[in-house]
Amino acid sequence: MWSCWTSISPGTDGFETVGAIRKAWPSGERPRIIALSADDDAQVKQRCLEAGMDGFLCKPFDLHALSAVLEQTHGSAFQVDTR
């Protein structure tokens, strides 16, 4: 995800990009943004959420963690079969 941000908007970080996305789309139409980080520090997660990201996922992650963050950000309409 980070490389996606830098290729779309060179010279900006993920926090700046999230702000730009929030400004560009009306709240009901904007994409959900899930931070993906190798840093599991609580302060990093809090900074991501305060910046406007909808969820946070720490690498490495398993299917259960992915399922939980997708359900959190998309509601019950998105369910992953974790069997």
N, C-alpha and C positions, 0 to 999 in steps of 0.2 A: 504494500500500500504506500509506503514512504516513497519508493521509486516512482510510483504512479504520480504522486504529488509533484515531485521534482521534475518529471518529464512534462507534465502539463504546465507547470508554472516555475520555470527555472529561477533560482535565487530566492525562493520563498520556502519557509518551513511548513510543517503540517498545521501548526496553530494559525498561521496567517492564511493558509489555504482554506481552513474550516471557516474562518471569518468571512472570506470572500464568497464561499458557497452559501453561507447563511444569508448574506446580503443579496445574492443573485436570485435565489428561489424563494417564493412564498412558503411559509411554514408548512402548509398542507401538501406541498408538491416537491419539496426538496428531498434529496436522497438521504438515507440514514448513513451515518458515518460511525464506523467502529474503529477505534484506535487499535493498532497491532504493534506491540512493543516487546523487546526482550527484557525490558526493565520492569520488574514487578513491584517496585517501590510504591507505596501508597500515595506519596506526594506526586509522582508522575501520573498515576491514574487520576487523582483529583485535578491536576492541571489540565489533563485532556478533557475531562468532563466539564470543567469550568470554561474551557475554550469553546465548548459547544458540541463536542463529540457526543454521540448518543450512547456509546458503549465502549468497553475496554476489554481487550483480550491479550493475554500475555503469552509469548512464545516460550517454550513449545506448548502447544495446547492439544487437547484430545477432542474427540467428537462430542463428548458431554459438555465441555466448556463452550465449544462453538454453538451447540444447540441452545445452551442457556442464554448466551448473549444475543443470539438471533431471536429467541422468544421474547427476551427483554426489550429489544429494539423494534421488533415487528409485531409483537403480540401473538396471540394464539393462532393467527392466520398462517404463521410460519412454524412448522414442526419438522424436526429431523428424526428419522428413525435411527436410534442409537443402538439397536440390537446388534 
